Amino acid sequence: MSNFSTNTNSIAPVGQPHFYYQDQTLFVEQLSVKALAKEHGTPLFIYSKAALKAAWDSYQEAIDNRDVLICYAMKANSNLAILNLFAQWGAGFDIVSGGELARALKAGADPQKIIFSGVGKQTWEIKAALEANIKCFNVESIPELSLIQEVASSLDKKAAISLRVNPDVDAKTHPYISTGLKDNKFGIAMEDALATYEHAATLSHIKIVGLDCHIGSQITQIEPYYDALERLLKLMDQLRGKGIELAHLDIGGGLGIRYQNEEPPHPRELIGPTLNVLQERGYGHLQLTLEPGRSLVGNSGVLITEVLFLKDGETKNFAIVDAAMNDLIRPTLYDAYHGALAVEIRDSQTTTYDIVGPICESGDWLAKDREFALIAGDLIAIESTGAYGFVMSGQYNSRPRAAEILVDGNQSFVIRRRETIDELFGHELIPTIS
Ligand code: LLP
């Protein structure tokens, strides 16, 4: 136990000016989190529109009106309201399924700014994407290329493609979210890339437009990007030698965010220098494309949860809260750190708690060893849950999924209402078996 009156569980509330304390109470933009939780219940994902815009603007500042297309990797947070904001701001979208295609179109995406990534595209998904007239398929294998050729030919369309190559660089991130190494399932091996392009060039319903790579996620150092770029440039020179010209280069997503004390690169450290290198090497005419997900949404959201019970264990104290691993799986899946803030700071003695959910698994934890002065009924904000939060949530233990709200100044909007108990089993059928 220790005594302190300020909240030291986080260096700064998600490093954003849009989350702050006023009179020891947490605010999102102009609204009190306590009031929002009272109105909408918990667990509750709250997103700040201003924080989303600030993240978008950090890319725009780096782009500085040059020919760069940001295709938001919508897997990070695919709520229609959030997609709609990005579409309004001019974003393209990086999709990985037919479901994401439908969501993006529903949210107002420009199909000509949609790129389709993913290692396992199915016939119906390829067909839907061709019918929607998307910008490009990022092709990850030769069998996939053949399937796209076949589907495009059946529709009498030409599919614009880029090959996702695997540059075999170490992004120095968690093994589950590192994708650019040889032993990952992603991309076409560098040594096979030239031959695959040559083969693609012979296909009647395929049009080569780009080259793509994505080396991983939550990347906090810039060097792996430049290692990858060098390898891509080598391949581009070889392609040029064979008369294969590209219209764009896609360097993927992956820029990290601050969860604890990371200092990830700003988009300007990636975009400006990459454009300069392209210019110097004779590729200044190419459009540069990026697929950021986490860095556009991660620090714009918090997950609000209520303390149900405090429980003193023999070696640990537990704050049992109403959010669980079904709502936010990142801590237990990746051993990921998320800041945890008291929504109202109490000036009383603190205790070290593990913040755990009600699910019947020891892995059901959200944060470990955090100092809090708490009583049952208090609210806790789990930080940086705008990316890979709600989208990875589920209904394990028959827990309805949380509500999501968007705050804009002094207004809040429900952007996904809380699931009801009936919705938990609404898709299930009991057969009549005697
Ligand atoms: N492009 C491709 C092809 C991807 O696979 C990904 C993410 C992105 C772009 C966006 O990466 P970002 O900018 O968000 O780092 N669930 C994990 C992250 C998985 C990332 C999967 N791919 C997590 O919670 O950390």
Boltz pocket constraint, residues with backbone or C-beta under 6 A from the ligand:
constraints:
  - pocket:
      binder: B
      contacts: [[A, 73], [A, 76], [A, 94], [A, 117], [A, 118], [A, 176], [A, 177], [A, 214], [A, 216], [A, 217], [A, 218], [A, 219], [A, 252], [A, 253], [A, 254], [A, 255], [A, 291], [A, 292], [A, 293], [A, 294], [A, 295], [A, 330], [A, 334], [A, 387], [A, 388]]
      max_distance: 6.0
